[in-house]
Amino acid sequence: MQTLAALVLLLAASTPGSRCFVPSDQTAGWKRVVLPEEAAALAAPVDVDQFRSGEPALLFEQDASAYTGADSERPGRMAYHFRVPRDARRLELGFLGDLRGAKVDATAHAGGRSFPLLDEKRLAGTQLELEWTMEGVDQVVVSVHHHLREKPVVRTWWVGRLLKPGEDPAMPKAFRAPRSLYFRHPGGRRLELCDAPGRTPRLTRWPESANATEVTLHRP
């Protein structure tokens, strides 16, 4: 029994939940924490703007010129065209109504070549998220088969491109410290930061102020 208890404790210590921390300041605004040795990929929840020093992040922008139009390829099928920067890696669409199981195709174009992202995948809901790893993509076409359904309408679109925020000349000096996680606390809720290897941080805005409040971490 003692051996089993020791094993349970060892497994508990090695789970991702054991590498979570609570920042000392839970007020709204940009914060900075030093990355712990045991949590080099420390991250805030996915809906929080954030980035880590020296690492790429996805900057999401709602560029009005990215959406270049729609056309009816054939009866019951609409194609939506998007022009994206060559360093883009993700496109997120919001439709006005539920797709209700419609078949969706998506194709990325780069240098005269095409790469399928979706092939007649049935989707429900109003959100569509597309991601690719190939470089040089400059156009994405999304086709929705809407037979016996209302014609879908694209309401919002966000393009995510990779960059290292700390290396951008527009980033304030206070946001360039090494071994740091910067995150924008939305306020009104308690945030917990956890080690998240493999997840790319995301931003929807640059810091509004020139400084980030330094916070300490403690175990939940």
Sequence and secondary structure as in RCSB ss.txt:
>XXXX:A:sequence
MQTLAALVLLLAASTPGSRCFVPSDQTAGWKRVVLPEEAAALAAPVDVDQFRSGEPALLFEQDASAYTGADSERP
GRMAYHFRVPRDARRLELGFLGDLRGAKVDATAHAGGRSFPLLDEKRLAGTQLELEWTMEGVDQVVVSVHHHLRE
KPVVRTWWVGRLLKPGEDPAMPKAFRAPRSLYFRHPGGRRLELCDAPGRTPRLTRWPESANATEVTLHRP
>XXXX:A:secstr
 HHHHHHHHHHHHHSGGGGEEEES  SSEEEEEE  TT TTEE  TTS EEETTS EEEEE  GGGEEEEEEEET
TEEEEEEE  TTEEEEEEEESS  TTEEEEEEEEETTEEEEEEEEEEE SSEEEEE   S   EEEEEEE TTS 
   EEEEEEEEEE GGGSTTS GGG  SSEEEEEE SSS   EEE TT   EESS  SSS  EE  EE  
